[in-house]
Amino acid sequence: MSESVFVTVPEHVAIIMDGNGRWAKQRGLPRTMGHRKGVEAVRETVRAAGAAGIKYLTLFAFSSENWRRPEAEVSDLLGLLKAFIRRDLAELHRQNVRIKVIGDRHSLRSDILGLLLEAEETTKDNTSLTLVIAFNYGSRDEIARAVVSLACDVEAGRLRAQDITPALINARLDTAGIPDPDLIIRTSGEERLSNFLLWQAAYSEFIFLPEYWPDFSPEIFRSALETFASRDRRFGGLSSQAAAVGT
């Protein structure tokens, strides 16, 4: 996929990878097979994003609510994450991909946390695509942690409450230093954010796709990027057409 194909290439695309279990059920397979097929879609999507000239790709890999799933399924998901990092880290590093992990790290098992930290450290100086992995992530929890951090500064006298601004809150989020997503894609036909990037999505464009995540292909991705390129993003102002009429 060539960047020149699109008039407007989003700088940051975020994806809610939904429908692995339903994909498997539709085929009479165990849910674990859906998750494994979904990992293949992740690999293809990362390659397609880099080829399109996207600078940031955020994938909702494991939410803070996913711990409520059956223990066997959680164990399989964690195993897939570990396998993905062990198998793909070297290749991503060769492709100049930087990995950034967002989400609450304090309660993670040491083996999982160690792998995530290794992935970040190994790729920290890479300058191509930044792959943001949202793991043990929930947006309300992220915002609450940012507010607690600011409250501690106020309590310690380092900050006045009246000086707190959206920019200061933004700087305390897990995504500090990462631009807000231009485009958020969700697969499987569901049309909600499910506690994903609530603060950051204030002016994002949304595309909801009927396909389950394991069926998400570079062609589907390309179509979504073409749809995004056709959107007129106003950020609360006038459309480009209306602005031109008013001049």
Order of alpha helices (4+ residues) and beta strands (2+ residues): beta-alpha-alpha-beta-alpha-beta-alpha-beta-alpha-alpha-beta-beta-alpha-alpha
